[in-house]
Amino acid sequence: MKNDKLKSRKNVFLLIAFCIYFVFVLQLFRLQIVDPHWKDSADSNAFLQQTQYPARGLIYDRNGKLLVYNKPAYDVMIVMKEVTDFDTLDFCSTVKITKEEFKALVKKVRRNRGYSKYTPQLLISQLSIEEYAVLSEKLDNFPGFYIQNRTLREYTYPCAAHALGSVGEVSKSQIENDSTGYYVQGDYVGKNGVEKSYEEVLRGEKGYKIFLRDAHGKIKGSFEDGKNDKDPISGKNLILSLDIDLQYYGEQLMQGKIGSIVAIEPATGEILALVSSPSFNPSDLVGRQRGKNFEALNNDPLKPLLDRPLMARYPPGSTFKVLNSLIFQQEGIITPSTRYPCSCGFVSGGLRVGCHAHASPVDLRYSIQTSCNAYYCYGYRAMIDNKKYGSVQEALEVWKNAVVSFGFGYKLGVDFPNENRGYIPNKGVYNKIYGERGWRGLTIISNSIGQGEVITTPIQTANLAACVANRGYWITPHIVKEIEGGELPKKLLERHQTVVDECHFEPTIDGMERAVLGGTVYGARLDSIRVCGKTGTAQNPHGKDHSICMLFAPREDPKIAIAVFVENGGFGATWAVPIASLMMEKYLKGEISPQRKWQEERILKASLIPSIYYQNAKKK
Amino acid sequence: MPRKNSILSSIDWPLVLLYFVLIFLGWISVYGASYDYDNTNIFSFDHRAGKQLVWMGCALFLATIVLLINAELYDVLAYFIYGAVLLLLILTIFIAPDIKGSRSWLVLGPIRFQPAEIAKFATVLALAKYMSQYEFSLQGLRSYIPILLIIFIPILLIICQKETGSALVFFSFFLMLYRKGMPGVLLYLAFCAVFLFIVVIRFGNIYLQEGEVGSEGLFFAQIFIYVSQFGFFLFLMKDWSSVKILLQMGLFVVFVAIITNLFVVVDYNYFGYFLLMCTSVFCFWNAIKNRKWTYILIAFFAIGTIGYSFTADYLFDRILQPHQQSRIKVLLGMEDDLS
């Protein structure tokens, strides 16, 4: 070994060793310090953070009737490692599935993200309480199977599906967009209606329990005796302003019809009823059958999932005359005694807007009572072409701003997630269509009678009725009356003043009351209650005119303002008026008087769904 | 007691210390990885850590016995032990049960052990005995034959047991052979084989430029081969003037490649081939001019390694078992360990 000329070669070994250590140290540095992935993974190996789900808040109606509560549901969990021989047929019949379905489920479990044969995996979700009862008796026979408790929503009434909304599993995009990082895969979240808009109030706050587990993922006990655990905070209960009996009655009345009913308490903006027809039973969107039923509703040509009171967009028709009469007065275009002639319509040059036969000339009160088109054409032209504004553009802006002050054109800001805005044209729109000098009052005369470019939603029309009932202001319509142990958002209680002074309302309201007593809204007359109202008949490209009506009562100290839209129902007086009136009677008197039972019968039996829907459905 | 003293003083104490540090860390790791909620006593024999302690004690006991046995006994028994282990390895192929795809475990009641583990030190003994012969030296191909036989017979037997991982360990003997005089080039070639394999597998399917042009893995391999040729010229041939020419060739090709790429998207791999072709031709020319045939070997190195880089994919996909493939992919960070 002495005089070993190869001795220097041991340096190569040193070099190799150094390189290997260098790589190791580098990689260890990356794994332990730079990259948090493995630390998290190690934590999840050693600890199990079990989420404690809070009870979701309950929902009551304005009279304290329970509408939505929680029902326990049971998920079957499986720990593959612990499964030994068992009677598959017995298991399948207990949970009411076939053997093939069972095999498919097990296959699916193995493909779960983060699948481990040592930890519980979801096998069957949401067993009914009956299935659960039978299964839990036999659970000892099925090693490796466990039951996990969950809660589902349960509804006491088969109505108000749109208003209440539903609860479903949180979507991937929702998890990604949630900046607070609250939701994880599999959590339940409000999908629409109140459940969605008050999600954060209803859901409460999740807690967790930390368990220690061994290398196989088996739970060994509580970590540090639960010192670090956090109890879940239950969701807050909601008291809705909805009157569930009125809501139910409204949905009955709207059976076989497409449309909406919106009832508001004018003084508070509280929504008393929010009927969207056709509707569905909210219980259909709960539990295991949710996906299937949702699909069916989604494919229904009548679009039962569409929340029509908030989303459907119609021309307001003659109900808009009430608004115009107020604006014209405010702007000094007319006084209550201003008279315009009407011989079956408004004629100017080659333009003619028809009207039905009635006495002439017409003053403001009579114009509303008889719903005279000509009166509003004259008034509108007088306003838009008025020199005092400088130009038609400026005149239109004044008119538009006045209309917008009644809540039209934009979203009202209701406490629902899916409200649509209406549409009120401004000068830019017409400049674009006709050129800056290419239009005047006559060009856009249809706006005067609620046709033309004007688009509103049913809730906006109901809000107009509330505005008139309040003589000049409105409070954002909202459906939640009270959050137990919480406060309503301030903006829901805000008072919005319209541009029209209080003094201009009485003549218009006179007209509306006369319309009920001896005009177009005759069908809405009630004994001992002074009802005011206005019909509307909106032309539309889909078929027969939409039947529209808005009412409020009693005239002094109004308790309810209501708007009814019946799609393709024809004249407002034919369907919308009796429906609105029955709703009103139901709310104010609690029951329908015997003299009007025939009317109720007639409405309940009527089916007005245009055949076009069925033809379309067949084509599909 | 002079003899005992001599044993104690002949012990490599730093090494023993390192050994103790290692087994201590191993013991702690076992305890941490198999933490038992109900049984936290590290000395408890019901616990894996406790069992590990038993094994550690046994090992120390054996080590002491090994030290106490007269070293000459190993010298005498070396070939017998080696022969016996070879027989055991052959026997294992036929009688071992299939455990996770490998037939390398002998089962004797509750005890299972792998003869391949014993084969490691039996081979060490046999090699030591052979190489400690008077006047032994690694010179000439002939002197390698017995050594390679001693190493490769157990390797083949272990591969027959489908325990490729253990067989790989035997290749570390080549480090020892290098220390005893094996040419360093061989070690370097082995390094090249591993390095090129990894580069091609890891980066072969990544493209250099958009439009899937030019394999990154092949590109790295080409650079590596070119630089290796540099090294050969510099350290093996000590031919400074040729190194300059080699450098000029490289710069020229890089220049042309970059200029061309300004106009069309080029596959840099083609320029790599072209460069290596040039350097290889240059090697041949040098060989003829200087009458030094080693130059031809450098050319063959380039051609051979390029060919090897081509086949690395094939080797990986066809020769290696799926579990081996996935192990390499996990090692190279191309896949997550899912088990």
Contacts between the chains, C-beta under 8 A, distances in Angstrom:
chain1	res1	chain2	res2	distance
A	6	B	179	6.6
A	6	B	180	7.1
A	6	B	181	5.7
A	9	B	178	6.5
A	9	B	179	5.4
A	9	B	184	7.7
A	10	B	179	6.7
A	12	B	178	7.1
A	12	B	184	7.4
A	12	B	187	7.8
A	13	B	175	6.8
A	13	B	179	7.2
A	16	B	175	7.6
A	46	B	35	7.6
A	212	B	37	5.7
A	213	B	37	7.9
A	214	B	34	7.8
A	214	B	35	6.7
A	214	B	36	6.4
A	214	B	37	6.3
A	215	B	33	6.4
A	215	B	34	5.7
A	215	B	35	7.4
A	220	B	36	7.9
A	220	B	37	3.0
A	220	B	38	7.1
A	221	B	37	5.6
